[in-house]
Structure formats: C-alpha cells, structure tokens
Amino acid sequence: MTELGLSIRRQSATPASSTAIRTDGVEISKLVDIDLCIGCKACEVACKTWNDLPAEDTSGFASYQSHPDLTANTWDLMRFNEVDLDDGGLAWLIKKDSCLHCEEPGCLEACPAPGAIVQYENGIVDFNQDNCIGCKYCIAGCPFDIPRFDEETNKVYKCTLCVDRVSNGMEPACVKSCPTGSIRFGTKDEMVAYGQQKVAKLADRGFDNAMLYDPEGVGGLHMMYVVPRGDMLAGYDLPEDPQVPGTFFTGMSALRGLGTASMWAALGGIGLFFLRTGRRRPPPEDQAVADAYALGTPGAVQRPDGPPRTGTHAAATGTVTSGTTTDGEGDGSGPVAPPAQDEIRRYSLFERVLHWFIALTFIYLTLSGLALGYPRMAWLYDVLGGGQTVRWLHPVIGVAMTVAVVVMFIAWVRDMLFDSVDREWARSLRAYVRDGHTDVDVERYNAGQKGYFWYAVITAILLLLSGIPLWFPDSFAAGLLQASRFGHHAVFLLALAGFIVHVYMSTAMFPGTMSAMTSGTVTRRWAAFHHPAWFRRTEREQREESSATEPAPTERTEQA
C-alpha cells in the first residue's frame, strides 16, 4: 500500500514489487471524445492549478496552441492541426495531449531506478520524483513521447491522472473542468462501452473511419480517445501501432540472469581452482636465474660475461663447482652473474599511477553499473552518493577511464605486439594453466598479458561507444538506444569477467605480481622465472649502466 491508499501492481527496477492485495479492484480510465472537444484549454488551466505548476512564458508561433510542446511544467496540452482533405475541404484535428497511462508502460520497463515509476492496480502510472535519477530512459521508452525532463531538477515529469484526487474518490481536475463533457472518467469497462457507442454514432454521421483508440501494442490505455478520423492518426500525432519493445526487455532480463549466473560460476570456479592448485611460487633464486640464462642459449647454460658452458646449472643438479654460487654471489666466473641489485625495476611511477587510475575507475564503474543495471543491486546507489550522483558520475568517469586506456595503449603498445615466442607460449597454454609456468623464453610480457591488454583496450572502447547513446538518450532513436543498452551490458559482463581473472592471477595465483604495481620492482627470482628474456636483458643493461658509471682503472708504475 502507498500513502495514497492505493495498491501497487508493480514498480520500476523492483523485483516482486506488487503488494498482492486488493488485486480485484476496479480499473479506471479517462476518455477524450475528440468530437465534442472545442479546444477551450480549460483542462490545461485546471491541470496547472491543481498540480501547482508554474506558468510559462509563451509567444506566438502561428497556432492556437498555448505552448509548442509538453514541458516539465506543462503536463496537459491541447494540440491543433489543420489538414487538407482530398475533397478540397479543411479538417481541424484537435487532441488533448497528456500521459495515456499504458497497461504495459514502456517508461516503467525502461527505468533503472527502484520505485521511480509506479503502476497502481487501478491502472494509473505515476512518477515518484524522489526516486528519479534523471537518466531519461523513460523518455526513450515511451512510445507516445510524453515524459519531459527538467534541466533544473534533473528529474522527469508527466501527468499523474490526478492520482491524489482519484484515491479520494474524486475525478481528475481536467475532467471536472471540461465544459462540453468531452473528457470523461469512470471504469475502464464503462469508458470502452461509451467509446464503442460513440464510434457507431460517428459512423452514422459519415465518419466511416471513426475509431476508439486503445492500441493493443501497449496492452491498452487508461486514457483513450474517440477519434472521428481514424484514417488520419498521424494528423492527431497518434502512432498507428505503438509498441512496448517486449523483446528488448525480455532480452535484457535474460542477459541480467546470464550475467548473474556467469559471475557466480566464475567466482566459484576460481575458488575451486585455487583450492586445487594453490599459489604458484617461483623456485629458489639460483635455480630460477640459472634456468633463465639456460633458455638464452639452447643446449647450454649461458654465462653473461663469457662463453656458454654445456651442462646443467648447479642449482638443478645439487652440485656447486668452483667459481659458482647458488645465491648469485662469487667471482663472476660461474654461470650466474652477480646481480646488479637485489630487485629489478619493472614499472615506472607513471606506469603504476596509470594502471591504478584505470583499475580504480573501472571498480567504480563496475559498482555504479551494477546499481544501474541490476535492480537487486540498487542499494549501491546509497553507497555511491545517491542515484542522481551515480547517473552523473558514471559516464564522466567512463570517459576518464577510456582516456587513460588510450594513454596506456600509446605507452605500452610496442611491448604488446605478438611475435613467434607468443605463439610458442600459446601452444603451451594448457601446461601454463596446470603448472603456472612454461619453459618459453618470455620477454617483458607473455602472450596472456598481451592478450588481456588488447582485450581491455577493445572492451573500453566498446563501452564508450555503446555508452554515448545512454549518456544522451534523448538524442538517439529508441531502437539505437535499446541496442546500446543491450550491447553496453553485454560488453560490461565481458570486461568484468576479464578483470576478475586478471585480479586473481595477479594476487592469488602468482605472488609478487601485485607488489610490482605498488613498489614498481620485482625480485630477481620472480623476473627470471616468469620473464627470462626480459630478466637477462634487464640485468645486462644494469651491468652496462653500472660499468659506465665506474671510474676507469689506472696503472701505477713504481720507480726504482
């Protein structure tokens, strides 16, 4: 029940929103008999007066209309249209334009804000501005182009069918004010019966195409019209076959269900995989380093400061020969060179800041996207600052993340190009998943990291492109907007799935990976094990840099 004492049939973005009481109540309806309308605009004045709507400045625009169109402060408008007839005559088509209160309201189906749009058991469709987030999806979802957005309040408004009067046993204000009885009010059955009788009378008067306008594509209306010239619906600004895109909303519901099931399945699968395999730690440093240099010269262990030596590294055989040490220390004559430093720089400060900016913005977009896309996650609105804040910030942060992704692309694209080593790594993918390692001479990034890089770039661009129509829904056709919502949601699920795998691998699966993005460095052990080619190259560059900064030795000659 509501504060008006009306039983609720359903609410926007609210699962199982019906109160399930008093469901056998009477459905009401308003009917406008256009044949009796004289265009006096008394209904307009009554609407503004009862709803305390402010007056708006008007100016002449060669019409009898008071305003060019409906606005957030004008919920009822008499439209006038003069059309030429085939017999040379002139017809003056008049229509009272306001919300038609569809039985299957497209606005309610499209709205992502819980409780912002309510349909009562009596058929009235009402807007609750306290819950409106200003997304404008209801405008695009309405096949009659009725709701209007207020730029000052960032909320949407329309005719309420005077729900406050009706709940107290009164008729709507426009019905009360009509001097000719053109606007009628009663039960839906009574209004349908009147409309059918009036259509028959109009047919007797020569209006062969007269009709009761109550289209089935929206399940019927709770504000119907008796239209004398039913063959000229376009002249009355009435769509011939309005439709609520049921296929689209059904598809969106199925996509939400698929997304929910997939995410839980993915999280459960990752948990089971971790319990089965645990963390993949590198071997001891001396073994990892020796193996890294061995990969550099097939069939031999490469000495960084000398010719290769055939054989197996001491760490692998358990033997230590002269000039060799398993901790990387010694005289440098063994297969393992002394480290230039204990840790190796992997990411610069710029790279780390860029990475975390993208990661944090994506996390915010994920949370706000869940609030916007999943009714059961609407509680996140309160966590993130409210519905209107989320609606405003989501696209802005989305653009900021996309810009950062473009910068990341420019900074890293040269390292992310695939080569023959990546093809070899891909062929060893099954072993990599099973063992956490493959004996492939990988440079700074392996094929999996490169693949995720391109995956992240492509999904970010697709999210931006599909999000633009959602940012400006009143600037795009309804069909494109629906396709954008579906595509945006689908790409979001793909991006989230990749992000979950990425986070798991960098935190739980491979210790040391996450710290590389915080401190910027990795251990020699980690680098040699996971990226041997990059490890050798980095150590060689560090030695060369160290040698360049050391003073040249001088010879001393003693004089006898």
C-alpha angles and dihedrals in degrees: 000000000000133000086265091059092245124139114238121230096185143334132212118270091357119120115219090004098158116110087216092213130109089012090151092067123129119271112227130207142184121220128197115205100204090191090067097040115111096183095242093147093223087133091058092053092046091051094052092044098050095042093042092236116170122246117254129215112258134192136187116277101166095270141099089234118112093217132019092234147348115288138185087269098038110064097163125048134173108221122203125196128174115205133180117240126220091247092058094260129123128240124200107209114200126185133175102225120206140111112318095203098226120215087227101035113204090197092061093046091051098046116104095189115096112242096356090120122035131188115200125210090252089063101255115138111208134183120226104204092190088071098036114116096190097242092140092219089128090060091055091043095055112092090201098052095234112137117085130204122228111216092201099052097026089226136114127243140188143151112306094197083243091284091178091057094042092051088057095050097262130124121245116278094246091054090050092052101045109113097197101043091246091135112061133182134197142097119334091247092051093050093047090051091050092047094051091049091049092049089055091051091050090051089054088053092055101267095127094172097050112137146175105243106220105129119205094212090080095036092259132299138267090210109049133179134221100216116196094195103042091168089065102056091137088060089057090048091244121137113236096222111013114190136194104220094243093166091056095049091045089051092049091050091050091048091052090051092048091048093050093048093045095050093049090045091050093049091046092048092050090050092052091045091053092049089051099045107020122195120337106226123183120247120257114304097251092053093045092049093046092050091049092055091043090058089055092065115033111226094012142065108246118227108209092214100035147021120307119270121214116234143056126305118258093243090058095047098036092238128115120203130197114291093019130103131181095219095057095255126115142080095314095245094110129081093266116072121216108262118254087222138346094257134032125228108241105164131028123225090257092053092049095048090048092049095049093045090056092044095049094044090049091052090052091047090050093053095044090044090054089052092050096042106035119054092203090057094054090111086078088074089073092046092052098046105275137305098283091048091051092047091053099041099043097072094036093054089042090059091046091052092048091051089051090049090053090051089049090051092053092046098047108024095100090057091046100060113116121241140171092283089058091053089052090049091050090054088055094048095114091054090046092055091045099043104018091235143064129195092243121131096240123186124210093312130026125220092265092055091046091049092052090048092058090040091055094046094049095045091047091054092046091050090053095047094047091043097056094076089047090052092053103025095162090059097060136061117263093245093054091046091053092048089049093052092050094044093044091053093046093049090046090057090050092048092048092050091053091046092053092052091046093052093046094051094046096047114024104019102045115029113212096034096094093047089056088067093048104040096022093229138092131198120260087242092057094044095048093048100045102029109021098166091049090046093054093045092048094048091047091052091048092052091048091049091047092049092050092055096047118094116251114256117253128211120231120209117199116212114222 
